[in-house]
Amino acid sequence: MVRFQLVTRQAGGPDNSRYVPLDGETYRLPLQKGGKVLSAATLCPQRQEVVST
């Protein structure tokens, strides 16, 4: 099971931008045993992927 949140970039913060939750929800994506996990880049628009731990 993979858990993730939708985020959007917001101006401000120490690096002049930060990512904040879009809707505050946590989504779950069930994975099948032996399934392949592709990069977030294949699911997101070009140069918009963000993965955090």
N, CA, C and O atoms as a Maestro MAE file, in Angstrom:
{
 s_m_m2io_version
 :::
 2.0.0
}

f_m_ct {
 s_m_title
 :::
 protein
 m_atom[212] {
  # First column is atom index #
  i_m_mmod_type
  r_m_x_coord
  r_m_y_coord
  r_m_z_coord
  i_m_residue_number
  s_m_chain_name
  s_m_pdb_residue_name
  s_m_pdb_atom_name
  i_m_atomic_number
  :::
  1 25 0.855 -1.166 0.000 1 A "MET " " N  " 7
  2 3 0.000 0.000 0.000 1 A "MET " " CA " 6
  3 2 0.904 1.232 0.000 1 A "MET " " C  " 6
  4 15 1.841 1.328 0.792 1 A "MET " " O  " 8
  5 25 0.616 2.144 -0.875 2 A "VAL " " N  " 7
  6 3 1.340 3.405 -0.936 2 A "VAL " " CA " 6
  7 2 0.388 4.508 -0.507 2 A "VAL " " C  " 6
  8 15 -0.740 4.590 -0.993 2 A "VAL " " O  " 8
  9 25 0.845 5.353 0.403 3 A "ARG " " N  " 7
  10 3 0.038 6.494 0.836 3 A "ARG " " CA " 6
  11 2 0.664 7.766 0.264 3 A "ARG " " C  " 6
  12 15 1.887 7.898 0.222 3 A "ARG " " O  " 8
  13 25 -0.184 8.702 -0.174 4 A "PHE " " N  " 7
  14 3 0.329 9.939 -0.731 4 A "PHE " " CA " 6
  15 2 -0.668 11.068 -0.534 4 A "PHE " " C  " 6
  16 15 -1.852 10.836 -0.289 4 A "PHE " " O  " 8
  17 25 -0.172 12.295 -0.644 5 A "GLN " " N  " 7
  18 3 -1.001 13.491 -0.572 5 A "GLN " " CA " 6
  19 2 -0.774 14.309 -1.831 5 A "GLN " " C  " 6
  20 15 0.314 14.289 -2.405 5 A "GLN " " O  " 8
  21 25 -1.800 15.027 -2.257 6 A "LEU " " N  " 7
  22 3 -1.675 15.959 -3.361 6 A "LEU " " CA " 6
  23 2 -1.191 17.286 -2.793 6 A "LEU " " C  " 6
  24 15 -1.737 17.776 -1.804 6 A "LEU " " O  " 8
  25 25 -0.172 17.866 -3.411 7 A "VAL " " N  " 7
  26 3 0.390 19.120 -2.927 7 A "VAL " " CA " 6
  27 2 0.464 20.137 -4.057 7 A "VAL " " C  " 6
  28 15 0.411 19.786 -5.236 7 A "VAL " " O  " 8
  29 25 0.586 21.400 -3.673 8 A "THR " " N  " 7
  30 3 0.760 22.482 -4.639 8 A "THR " " CA " 6
  31 2 1.865 23.395 -4.133 8 A "THR " " C  " 6
  32 15 2.102 23.489 -2.929 8 A "THR " " O  " 8
  33 25 2.535 24.063 -5.053 9 A "ARG " " N  " 7
  34 3 3.628 24.953 -4.690 9 A "ARG " " CA " 6
  35 2 3.067 26.312 -4.275 9 A "ARG " " C  " 6
  36 15 2.179 26.859 -4.929 9 A "ARG " " O  " 8
  37 25 3.603 26.848 -3.174 10 A "GLN " " N  " 7
  38 3 3.144 28.123 -2.653 10 A "GLN " " CA " 6
  39 2 4.358 29.019 -2.430 10 A "GLN " " C  " 6
  40 15 5.363 28.577 -1.872 10 A "GLN " " O  " 8
  41 25 4.270 30.260 -2.857 11 A "ALA " " N  " 7
  42 3 5.372 31.201 -2.672 11 A "ALA " " CA " 6
  43 2 5.616 31.459 -1.194 11 A "ALA " " C  " 6
  44 15 4.691 31.401 -0.385 11 A "ALA " " O  " 8
  45 25 6.878 31.745 -0.844 12 A "GLY " " N  " 7
  46 3 7.242 32.049 0.536 12 A "GLY " " CA " 6
  47 2 8.113 30.964 1.129 12 A "GLY " " C  " 6
  48 15 8.463 29.999 0.449 12 A "GLY " " O  " 8
  49 25 8.461 31.117 2.390 13 A "GLY " " N  " 7
  50 3 9.294 30.137 3.068 13 A "GLY " " CA " 6
  51 2 10.774 30.430 2.875 13 A "GLY " " C  " 6
  52 15 11.131 31.369 2.163 13 A "GLY " " O  " 8
  53 25 11.643 29.633 3.504 14 A "PRO " " N  " 7
  54 3 13.082 29.900 3.467 14 A "PRO " " CA " 6
  55 2 13.699 29.767 2.076 14 A "PRO " " C  " 6
  56 15 14.712 30.410 1.801 14 A "PRO " " O  " 8
  57 25 13.130 28.967 1.207 15 A "ASP " " N  " 7
  58 3 13.661 28.784 -0.148 15 A "ASP " " CA " 6
  59 2 12.822 29.519 -1.188 15 A "ASP " " C  " 6
  60 15 12.908 29.225 -2.381 15 A "ASP " " O  " 8
  61 25 12.011 30.474 -0.737 16 A "ASN " " N  " 7
  62 3 11.134 31.272 -1.582 16 A "ASN " " CA " 6
  63 2 9.997 30.473 -2.209 16 A "ASN " " C  " 6
  64 15 9.314 30.971 -3.103 16 A "ASN " " O  " 8
  65 25 9.790 29.260 -1.758 17 A "SER " " N  " 7
  66 3 8.612 28.473 -2.141 17 A "SER " " CA " 6
  67 2 8.541 27.251 -1.247 17 A "SER " " C  " 6
  68 15 9.535 26.847 -0.644 17 A "SER " " O  " 8
  69 25 7.376 26.677 -1.171 18 A "ARG " " N  " 7
  70 3 7.183 25.456 -0.389 18 A "ARG " " CA " 6
  71 2 5.984 24.712 -0.943 18 A "ARG " " C  " 6
  72 15 5.183 25.274 -1.691 18 A "ARG " " O  " 8
  73 25 5.865 23.465 -0.578 19 A "TYR " " N  " 7
  74 3 4.736 22.652 -1.013 19 A "TYR " " CA " 6
  75 2 3.769 22.488 0.151 19 A "TYR " " C  " 6
  76 15 4.169 22.135 1.260 19 A "TYR " " O  " 8
  77 25 2.501 22.746 -0.110 20 A "VAL " " N  " 7
  78 3 1.457 22.638 0.903 20 A "VAL " " CA " 6
  79 2 0.384 21.672 0.397 20 A "VAL " " C  " 6
  80 15 0.165 21.564 -0.809 20 A "VAL " " O  " 8
  81 25 -0.283 20.970 1.314 21 A "PRO " " N  " 7
  82 3 -1.336 20.038 0.889 21 A "PRO " " CA " 6
  83 2 -2.421 20.747 0.082 21 A "PRO " " C  " 6
  84 15 -2.838 21.855 0.418 21 A "PRO " " O  " 8
  85 25 -2.866 20.097 -0.977 22 A "LEU " " N  " 7
  86 3 -3.888 20.670 -1.851 22 A "LEU " " CA " 6
  87 2 -5.275 20.566 -1.226 22 A "LEU " " C  " 6
  88 15 -6.029 21.539 -1.216 22 A "LEU " " O  " 8
  89 25 -5.610 19.392 -0.707 23 A "ASP " " N  " 7
  90 3 -6.943 19.198 -0.139 23 A "ASP " " CA " 6
  91 2 -6.911 18.596 1.265 23 A "ASP " " C  " 6
  92 15 -7.966 18.352 1.851 23 A "ASP " " O  " 8
  93 25 -5.731 18.354 1.809 24 A "GLY " " N  " 7
  94 3 -5.612 17.829 3.168 24 A "GLY " " CA " 6
  95 2 -5.917 16.350 3.312 24 A "GLY " " C  " 6
  96 15 -5.851 15.814 4.418 24 A "GLY " " O  " 8
  97 25 -6.248 15.682 2.224 25 A "GLU " " N  " 7
  98 3 -6.581 14.255 2.266 25 A "GLU " " CA " 6
  99 2 -5.326 13.409 2.066 25 A "GLU " " C  " 6
  100 15 -4.375 13.842 1.416 25 A "GLU " " O  " 8
  101 25 -5.330 12.212 2.621 26 A "THR " " N  " 7
  102 3 -4.287 11.219 2.354 26 A "THR " " CA " 6
  103 2 -4.935 10.113 1.547 26 A "THR " " C  " 6
  104 15 -5.948 9.547 1.957 26 A "THR " " O  " 8
  105 25 -4.350 9.808 0.402 27 A "TYR " " N  " 7
  106 3 -4.885 8.785 -0.493 27 A "TYR " " CA " 6
  107 2 -4.063 7.512 -0.371 27 A "TYR " " C  " 6
  108 15 -2.884 7.555 -0.020 27 A "TYR " " O  " 8
  109 25 -4.685 6.390 -0.659 28 A "ARG " " N  " 7
  110 3 -4.001 5.097 -0.612 28 A "ARG " " CA " 6
  111 2 -4.123 4.416 -1.961 28 A "ARG " " C  " 6
  112 15 -5.172 4.451 -2.604 28 A "ARG " " O  " 8
  113 25 -3.039 3.804 -2.369 29 A "LEU " " N  " 7
  114 3 -3.007 3.083 -3.626 29 A "LEU " " CA " 6
  115 2 -2.549 1.659 -3.332 29 A "LEU " " C  " 6
  116 15 -1.373 1.444 -3.038 29 A "LEU " " O  " 8
  117 25 -3.462 0.669 -3.404 30 A "PRO " " N  " 7
  118 3 -3.064 -0.708 -3.136 30 A "PRO " " CA " 6
  119 2 -2.178 -1.240 -4.256 30 A "PRO " " C  " 6
  120 15 -2.399 -0.944 -5.430 30 A "PRO " " O  " 8
  121 25 -1.184 -2.020 -3.884 31 A "LEU " " N  " 7
  122 3 -0.271 -2.619 -4.850 31 A "LEU " " CA " 6
  123 2 -0.395 -4.131 -4.797 31 A "LEU " " C  " 6
  124 15 -0.528 -4.711 -3.720 31 A "LEU " " O  " 8
  125 25 -0.353 -4.765 -5.950 32 A "GLN " " N  " 7
  126 3 -0.419 -6.227 -5.974 32 A "GLN " " CA " 6
  127 2 0.960 -6.807 -5.699 32 A "GLN " " C  " 6
  128 15 1.971 -6.182 -6.018 32 A "GLN " " O  " 8
  129 25 1.007 -7.976 -5.121 33 A "LYS " " N  " 7
  130 3 2.267 -8.644 -4.842 33 A "LYS " " CA " 6
  131 2 3.001 -8.893 -6.157 33 A "LYS " " C  " 6
  132 15 2.428 -9.424 -7.108 33 A "LYS " " O  " 8
  133 25 4.263 -8.508 -6.200 34 A "GLY " " N  " 7
  134 3 5.058 -8.701 -7.400 34 A "GLY " " CA " 6
  135 2 4.812 -7.662 -8.476 34 A "GLY " " C  " 6
  136 15 5.372 -7.754 -9.568 34 A "GLY " " O  " 8
  137 25 3.975 -6.666 -8.178 35 A "GLY " " N  " 7
  138 3 3.679 -5.622 -9.160 35 A "GLY " " CA " 6
  139 2 4.861 -4.686 -9.357 35 A "GLY " " C  " 6
  140 15 5.749 -4.615 -8.508 35 A "GLY " " O  " 8
  141 25 4.874 -3.978 -10.454 36 A "LYS " " N  " 7
  142 3 5.940 -3.024 -10.754 36 A "LYS " " CA " 6
  143 2 5.491 -1.630 -10.350 36 A "LYS " " C  " 6
  144 15 4.362 -1.225 -10.629 36 A "LYS " " O  " 8
  145 25 6.372 -0.907 -9.699 37 A "VAL " " N  " 7
  146 3 6.106 0.481 -9.320 37 A "VAL " " CA " 6
  147 2 6.907 1.365 -10.255 37 A "VAL " " C  " 6
  148 15 8.133 1.270 -10.322 37 A "VAL " " O  " 8
  149 25 6.202 2.233 -10.981 38 A "LEU " " N  " 7
  150 3 6.853 3.149 -11.899 38 A "LEU " " CA " 6
  151 2 7.182 4.451 -11.184 38 A "LEU " " C  " 6
  152 15 6.620 4.743 -10.128 38 A "LEU " " O  " 8
  153 25 8.061 5.207 -11.739 39 A "SER " " N  " 7
  154 3 8.436 6.495 -11.185 39 A "SER " " CA " 6
  155 2 7.226 7.421 -11.122 39 A "SER " " C  " 6
  156 15 6.326 7.339 -11.958 39 A "SER " " O  " 8
  157 25 7.216 8.301 -10.125 40 A "ALA " " N  " 7
  158 3 6.150 9.301 -10.043 40 A "ALA " " CA " 6
  159 2 6.154 10.181 -11.278 40 A "ALA " " C  " 6
  160 15 5.127 10.761 -11.632 40 A "ALA " " O  " 8
  161 25 7.297 10.288 -11.937 41 A "ALA " " N  " 7
  162 3 7.403 11.114 -13.141 41 A "ALA " " CA " 6
  163 2 6.505 10.604 -14.258 41 A "ALA " " C  " 6
  164 15 6.095 11.382 -15.120 41 A "ALA " " O  " 8
  165 25 6.191 9.314 -14.261 42 A "THR " " N  " 7
  166 3 5.317 8.787 -15.310 42 A "THR " " CA " 6
  167 2 3.856 9.120 -15.042 42 A "THR " " C  " 6
  168 15 3.020 9.014 -15.939 42 A "THR " " O  " 8
  169 25 3.544 9.523 -13.809 43 A "LEU " " N  " 7
  170 3 2.168 9.833 -13.431 43 A "LEU " " CA " 6
  171 2 1.895 11.323 -13.345 43 A "LEU " " C  " 6
  172 15 0.737 11.741 -13.367 43 A "LEU " " O  " 8
  173 25 2.948 12.136 -13.247 44 A "CYS " " N  " 7
  174 3 2.799 13.575 -13.042 44 A "CYS " " CA " 6
  175 2 3.249 14.341 -14.281 44 A "CYS " " C  " 6
  176 15 4.035 13.827 -15.077 44 A "CYS " " O  " 8
  177 25 2.754 15.569 -14.450 45 A "PRO " " N  " 7
  178 3 3.231 16.403 -15.560 45 A "PRO " " CA " 6
  179 2 4.747 16.592 -15.471 45 A "PRO " " C  " 6
  180 15 5.332 16.464 -14.396 45 A "PRO " " O  " 8
  181 25 5.360 16.889 -16.576 46 A "GLN " " N  " 7
  182 3 6.813 17.020 -16.636 46 A "GLN " " CA " 6
  183 2 7.327 17.998 -15.583 46 A "GLN " " C  " 6
  184 15 6.830 19.118 -15.456 46 A "GLN " " O  " 8
  185 25 8.338 17.548 -14.827 47 A "ARG " " N  " 7
  186 3 9.037 18.337 -13.817 47 A "ARG " " CA " 6
  187 2 8.116 18.804 -12.677 47 A "ARG " " C  " 6
  188 15 8.391 19.829 -12.054 47 A "ARG " " O  " 8
  189 25 7.043 18.078 -12.400 48 A "GLN " " N  " 7
  190 3 6.136 18.456 -11.313 48 A "GLN " " CA " 6
  191 2 6.077 17.397 -10.213 48 A "GLN " " C  " 6
  192 15 5.346 17.569 -9.238 48 A "GLN " " O  " 8
  193 25 6.833 16.303 -10.353 49 A "GLU " " N  " 7
  194 3 6.736 15.234 -9.368 49 A "GLU " " CA " 6
  195 2 7.453 15.610 -8.073 49 A "GLU " " C  " 6
  196 15 8.489 16.276 -8.093 49 A "GLU " " O  " 8
  197 25 6.890 15.176 -6.958 50 A "VAL " " N  " 7
  198 3 7.487 15.386 -5.657 50 A "VAL " " CA " 6
  199 2 7.261 14.112 -4.856 50 A "VAL " " C  " 6
  200 15 6.130 13.649 -4.708 50 A "VAL " " O  " 8
  201 25 8.338 13.558 -4.348 51 A "VAL " " N  " 7
  202 3 8.242 12.361 -3.527 51 A "VAL " " CA " 6
  203 2 8.913 12.653 -2.205 51 A "VAL " " C  " 6
  204 15 10.065 13.087 -2.185 51 A "VAL " " O  " 8
  205 25 8.229 12.429 -1.107 52 A "SER " " N  " 7
  206 3 8.820 12.657 0.205 52 A "SER " " CA " 6
  207 2 8.614 11.422 1.062 52 A "SER " " C  " 6
  208 15 7.723 10.610 0.810 52 A "SER " " O  " 8
  209 25 9.448 11.298 2.071 53 A "THR " " N  " 7
  210 3 9.344 10.143 2.958 53 A "THR " " CA " 6
  211 2 8.944 10.577 4.335 53 A "THR " " C  " 6
  212 15 8.804 9.742 5.229 53 A "THR " " O  " 8
  :::
 }
 m_bond[211] {
  # First column is bond index #
  i_m_from
  i_m_to
  i_m_order
  :::
  1 1 2 1
  2 2 3 1
  3 3 4 2
  4 3 5 1
  5 5 6 1
  6 6 7 1
  7 7 8 2
  8 7 9 1
  9 9 10 1
  10 10 11 1
  11 11 12 2
  12 11 13 1
  13 13 14 1
  14 14 15 1
  15 15 16 2
  16 15 17 1
  17 17 18 1
  18 18 19 1
  19 19 20 2
  20 19 21 1
  21 21 22 1
  22 22 23 1
  23 23 24 2
  24 23 25 1
  25 25 26 1
  26 26 27 1
  27 27 28 2
  28 27 29 1
  29 29 30 1
  30 30 31 1
  31 31 32 2
  32 31 33 1
  33 33 34 1
  34 34 35 1
  35 35 36 2
  36 35 37 1
  37 37 38 1
  38 38 39 1
  39 39 40 2
  40 39 41 1
  41 41 42 1
  42 42 43 1
  43 43 44 2
  44 43 45 1
  45 45 46 1
  46 46 47 1
  47 47 48 2
  48 47 49 1
  49 49 50 1
  50 50 51 1
  51 51 52 2
  52 51 53 1
  53 53 54 1
  54 54 55 1
  55 55 56 2
  56 55 57 1
  57 57 58 1
  58 58 59 1
  59 59 60 2
  60 59 61 1
  61 61 62 1
  62 62 63 1
  63 63 64 2
  64 63 65 1
  65 65 66 1
  66 66 67 1
  67 67 68 2
  68 67 69 1
  69 69 70 1
  70 70 71 1
  71 71 72 2
  72 71 73 1
  73 73 74 1
  74 74 75 1
  75 75 76 2
  76 75 77 1
  77 77 78 1
  78 78 79 1
  79 79 80 2
  80 79 81 1
  81 81 82 1
  82 82 83 1
  83 83 84 2
  84 83 85 1
  85 85 86 1
  86 86 87 1
  87 87 88 2
  88 87 89 1
  89 89 90 1
  90 90 91 1
  91 91 92 2
  92 91 93 1
  93 93 94 1
  94 94 95 1
  95 95 96 2
  96 95 97 1
  97 97 98 1
  98 98 99 1
  99 99 100 2
  100 99 101 1
  101 101 102 1
  102 102 103 1
  103 103 104 2
  104 103 105 1
  105 105 106 1
  106 106 107 1
  107 107 108 2
  108 107 109 1
  109 109 110 1
  110 110 111 1
  111 111 112 2
  112 111 113 1
  113 113 114 1
  114 114 115 1
  115 115 116 2
  116 115 117 1
  117 117 118 1
  118 118 119 1
  119 119 120 2
  120 119 121 1
  121 121 122 1
  122 122 123 1
  123 123 124 2
  124 123 125 1
  125 125 126 1
  126 126 127 1
  127 127 128 2
  128 127 129 1
  129 129 130 1
  130 130 131 1
  131 131 132 2
  132 131 133 1
  133 133 134 1
  134 134 135 1
  135 135 136 2
  136 135 137 1
  137 137 138 1
  138 138 139 1
  139 139 140 2
  140 139 141 1
  141 141 142 1
  142 142 143 1
  143 143 144 2
  144 143 145 1
  145 145 146 1
  146 146 147 1
  147 147 148 2
  148 147 149 1
  149 149 150 1
  150 150 151 1
  151 151 152 2
  152 151 153 1
  153 153 154 1
  154 154 155 1
  155 155 156 2
  156 155 157 1
  157 157 158 1
  158 158 159 1
  159 159 160 2
  160 159 161 1
  161 161 162 1
  162 162 163 1
  163 163 164 2
  164 163 165 1
  165 165 166 1
  166 166 167 1
  167 167 168 2
  168 167 169 1
  169 169 170 1
  170 170 171 1
  171 171 172 2
  172 171 173 1
  173 173 174 1
  174 174 175 1
  175 175 176 2
  176 175 177 1
  177 177 178 1
  178 178 179 1
  179 179 180 2
  180 179 181 1
  181 181 182 1
  182 182 183 1
  183 183 184 2
  184 183 185 1
  185 185 186 1
  186 186 187 1
  187 187 188 2
  188 187 189 1
  189 189 190 1
  190 190 191 1
  191 191 192 2
  192 191 193 1
  193 193 194 1
  194 194 195 1
  195 195 196 2
  196 195 197 1
  197 197 198 1
  198 198 199 1
  199 199 200 2
  200 199 201 1
  201 201 202 1
  202 202 203 1
  203 203 204 2
  204 203 205 1
  205 205 206 1
  206 206 207 1
  207 207 208 2
  208 207 209 1
  209 209 210 1
  210 210 211 1
  211 211 212 2
  :::
 }
}
